[in-house]
């Protein structure tokens, strides 16, 4: 099977090297050679130049090369990636991609084009790097009705929250270090504001529940507003703050959301630190299963890229086609499940309220919550420090009972309007994942 690789950066170079260094073992697994015959890159490495493999700067040349059976798209972004993938499909090429944004936003179009041409588009490496979570959902858990899944699916955000928690460093300082270490881009918006995780969650939800890809419906909230004080208060209450992608099927519809979340310190996923990724999946038969590993990096991501190539090659060897596993795990997608708006979800809540240092403030706050049917589960009241002390502000931290987002929005608005409250309330959702305790 002859392979063309578009993009020779971190992942492209890793894929090229892995296919060559593991060629003999891959042949034993597949039963034939997998040969890279064409690479498109604007900056060919010395290793590529010395390899004897044909290379060019035009990615479309790879897609129309009659010697190429499978195109690996590793250039990222939407353009020209979308045009390239559709052009490769039109030319009868199978496609492997690590482009999570492309699949999340344009996957429905891409998969329909692939179906019509009888080719495969595989994308294991688009979600959680080296963790085979797509294969787990499509194959290993195929006998299960998935009830929910939750994941740390962006290593940059997890690194930042880990450093803030363990070393009590502020967000801007840790973000700068993440950029220096190469964990965060010069423009870190996609990572720290949750957009990257939302792309991945879109793909996971489609494979878990058999729904279409609906990236535009994902509620997305970042971590830039999280403070070291919030992390410390959460720990005092027995929780850790993680930036999670969460999707769950309820009687009302599908929750699809990315946001900072308080989770019990006793859960496995709460103890995933640094740049590592992890996804917990709850199936009705298998129960809760955890998938953990490197979510990025040349070797980890290349491992998933090459695994997709091997999967396609195994079937291609016999029939020159591959249609055994549907691209989104289900032969027929569901259209009876609507995506819930964030206002419709229910959760417990962490509230940090900047209360004025006056008698009776807690009584007024409690009364507002009671009026909206919200119980207080725990309270922390700290001595004011720094600017808060000068302003006469006392941080009051409350854990609430479960209520709807819409109800909490209204209650927060009323509390912020009290004379005894001196600013905006920090609100973080709290999740209890059944069956995920250590």
N, C-alpha and C positions, 0 to 999 in steps of 0.2 A: 504494500500500500504506500502510495507516494504522497508526501505531505508538504504543504506550503504554509509558511509561517509569516504572518503580517505583523510586524512589530518585533524589535529585537532589543527591548529595554530590559528591565529587571525580570519580568515574568517571561518575556519572549526568549531572552538569553538563557534563563533557567530551563525552559522547555526544550530549547535546542540542545543544550548540554545534556539534559536527562535522557532524551531520545537517543543520543549518541553513546553516552557512557553506559547506559543500561540496555544497549541494543540486543545483546545475546540473551539476557534474561527475558526481555520483552518478546523476543522471537519464540522462546520456550513457552511463554504464556499464550501467545496468539497463534503460533504455528506458521508464521511468515515474517518477513522483514518489514519493518516500518521505516521508510527512508525519507529523510528531509531532502527535497529536491530543489526548493526555491524559498528564499527568504527576502522579504521586502523590509527595508530599513533605510532611514536617512543617515544613520551613523553606523556603518558596519564595523564591528569589533575586529581586532587583530586575529582573534580565534576564528571568526567567521571567514575572514579573508583567506586564512590558511587552510580552511577545511575543504576547499574545492567545491563547495555547494554554490550553486548559482544564486546571486543576489542582485537586487535592483532597488530603486527608490519608489517604484510605482506599485501600490498594493493591488490595484486592479489587474495588473499584469499577472499576479499570482492567481487571481480568481478566474482568469480566462486561459491560463496555461493548460493545454490538453494533457500534460504529463502529471498534473496535480489531481489527486482523488479527493483530498480533504484539505480544507482551508482552516487555519487556526487564526482567529482574529484577536489580537492582543494590542491594538492601538488605542483603545479606550474612547470615551466620549460618544457623541451621537453622529457626527459627521467628520470624516466620510465613513465611519464604521457601519451605519445603517445601510447606506448605499452599497458598500462593499459586501456585507452579508447577503443582502437580497440579490446582488449580482452573482455571487458565488452560488447561491441556491438556483438561480435561473440557469446557470451553467452546469447544473447537475452535481455540484460538489456538496459533500457533507461539511458541516461547520462545527467547530468547537470554539467557544468564546469564554473569556473571563469577565466580560463587560456587564456588570450587574445593572448599571443604569440603562443600557440598551435593552436588556431583557425585561426589566421592570416596566419601562415606558412603552417599548415597541414590540415586546415579545408576542403579543397576540397576532400582530401582523406577520411577524417573522415565522411563527409556527404554522400559520395558515399557508404561507408561501411554500414552506418546506413540505407540508402535507401534500400539496398539489404536485410537487416535483418528485415526491417519494424519497426525500433525503432527510437526514437527521441534523438537528441543531442541538448540541449538548453544551451544558453550562455549569457543571459541578463547581468549577473554580470561581464562579461569580459570587458565591456565598460562603463566607467563613474559610477562605483559603484552603488549607490542607484537610479540613474536617469534611468527611464524606456525608454531609447532612442531606443532600438531595437524594443520594442513593438510599440512605436510611429511610427517608419518607416514601420514596417511590417503590422500593423493593423490600427492604427489611421489615417495614411496618405496614406492608400492603394489606394485611389481614385485619388491621385496626381501623376503627373510626377514631380519628384524632380529635381530642377534646380541646386541647390548647397547646401552645408552645410559647416559650419565652427564651430570649437569647441575648447574650452579650455579643453583638455581631459587629462591633467597631472597636478595634484595638486601641486607637488613639484616645477615644473617650475613656476607655477603661484604664489606660495608663494614667491619664490625668486625674481621674477620681481616686485611683490607688495612691498616687503620690500625695494628693491633697489630704487623704485620710491618714496615711502612715507617717508622713513627715510634716503635717500641718502647714503645708505651703499653699499660697493663694493661687487661684486659677491662672492669672496672667503669667506668673513666674513659671508654672509647670508647662503651660502651653508653649512658651518660648523654648524650654528645654526639649519638649517633644519635637519641635521644628528643627532644633539643632541636631537631634538624634535621627532625624529622618522619619519619625513616626507621623508627623503632621506636615501638611503642605504649607507653602508660604501663605496661601489663602486657606485657612482650616475650616471654612464654613461647612462644607459637606460632612466633615467628621463631627465637629463639636455641636453643630445644630441639628444633627440627627438625620440628614438627608441620605447619607450613605447607608445608614442602618435601615431607613425606610425603603430604599431600593431592595435591600436584601430581604426584609420582612415581607414585602409584596410577593417575592418569589417563593418564600417559604410557605406563606398562607395558601397560595395557589396549589402547591404540591400537597399540602396537608389536607385541604378541604375540597379540592376539585372545583375551585372557582376561577374565573378569569383574572388576569393580572390587572389590578386596579390601584396603581401607585398614587393617583390623584386623590384617593379617598383615605390615605394614611394620615392620621393625626401625628404631627411631628413637633417635638419640643427638645431643645438642646440643653447643654449643661453649663453654659457660661454664667448663669445666675446662681449656681450652687456655691455656697461659701464653706470654709473650713468649720465655721460654727455649726452649720447644718449637719455636716458629717459627724461632728463630735456629739451633738444632741441626739442624732440617730443612733450612734453607738451606745450612748448612755441608756437608751430605751431598748437596746438589744437588736438593732437593725444596722444594715449597711446600705449606702446609696449606690445603686448601679444604674447605668444608662441602658435600658432594656427595650428590645422590640418584643411586643406582646400581641398575640392573636389568639382569639378564643371564639368558639361557637356557642351562642346562647339561644334561648327561645326567640329572642327578638331579632337576632342576626349575628353578624361577624364583627368582633372588635378587631381593629387594625390600628395599632398605636405604638409610637416610639417616644419615650420620655424618661426622665430620671425617676427612679422608683425605690422606695424603702422596701427591703426584703429581710427576713429574719437572718441573723448571723449564723444560724444553725443549718441553713440550706447549703447544698453543695455549690450552687451557682454564686452565692454571696462570697465564696472563697476563691473565686477566679480573679487573679490579680494581673497587673501589668498589661501587656499588649495581647494577652491570650484571649481567645474567644471560647464561648460555650453556649450550647443550646439544649434546653430541657424540653422533651416532648412527652405529653401525656396521651397515651392510647388506651382504649377501653379494654383491650386484652393484655397488652404488654405492661401496662402501668406507666410509671415515669421512667424515662431513660435519658441519660446525659451524654452529650457529645462534646468533647473538649479537645482543644489543640491550637496550633498556630493559625491565626486568621489572615496572615499576609506573609510576604517574603518570597524570594525567588524560588527556593526549593519547595516550600510547602504548597504554594499555589501551582507551581509547575507539576507537582505530584498529582493534583486534581486534573489539570489539563491533560496530562498524559494518560491518566486513568480513563478519561472520556474517549481519547483516541483509541485506546485498547478496546474499550467496549464496542465502539463502532466497527473496529477492524475485525473483531471476532465474528460478527454477523456478516460483514462485508465479504469476508473470506469465503463464506458458503454461498451467498446469494447475490452479492454486489448491491444489496439494499439493506435497509435497517428500519424496521417499523414495529419492533417487538414491544417497546415501552413508550407510551405516549409522552410527549414533551413535558406535560404538566401532571403526570402520574395517572390521570383518569382519561379513559376513552371518551367519556361524555362529561362535560363540565356542568356544574349546577348553575342555574340562573334563578333559583328560588331563595337564595341567601343574600340579603342586602347588607352592605357595609354600614355599621352603625356610626353615627356622628359622635364625636367625643362627649357631647352634652348628654348622650343617652347611656353612657357606661356607668357602672357602679363601682365604687372603691372605698376603702378606708383612706384617711387623709392625715398627713403631717402638716400642721399649720404653725408657722413661726410668726407671732403677732407682736409688732412693736408697740407695746402698751405704755401709756404714760404712768409714771409712778404716783398713782392716786389710790385712795381707799375705794374699794368697791368695783374696781375695773374687772376683776375676774367674774364677779357676780353678773355684770352686764353682758360680758362675752358669753358666759354660760347660758344666760337667758335667751340670747339670740339663737344659739345652737339648739336649745331645747324647743324654741318656737318652730324650728324647721325639722324637728324630729331627729336631730343629730345628737348622739350620746358622746360624752367625753370618756375615752378609755384610759388616758394617762396624761399627766401634766408635768412640765418642768418649768420652773421660774428661776431665772438666773439673776445675779447681781449685774447691774449695768457696767460697761467698760467703755473707755475711750470717748468717741463722739456721742454714743448713746447716753453715757453718764452725764455729759454736758447738757444734753437735750432733755434729760429726765426721762429717758426711755428704758423700759425694762423688757428684755426679750422673754415672751411667754410662749412655750412650745406645747402644743396639744396634739394628741393622737385621737382621732375620732372613730366612731363606729362607721359601718358601711352605709353609704348614701349615694345618690345619683350626682353626677357632675353638675347637672343643671341646678339642683338644690344647693349644692355647695357654692356654686357661683353666686347665687342670690344671697346666701348667708354671709359670704365673704364681703360682698358689697355693702351689706348692712353693718357689719362689724367695722369695716374701714370708715364708715360714716360716723362712728361714735366719736364724741369729743375726747374720750379716754384712749383713743388709738391714734398714734402719731405717724402713720405711713402705710405703705403697701404691705400686704400679708404674703409671706412666702408659702406656697402650697406645693407639696410633693405627694404624689399618689403612693399608697401602700398596697402591696400585693402579698397574699398568702397563697403559696403554691402547694396544694394538697399533694402528699406523696413524695415531696422533694426534700424532706428532712434528712440530715446525716444519720 
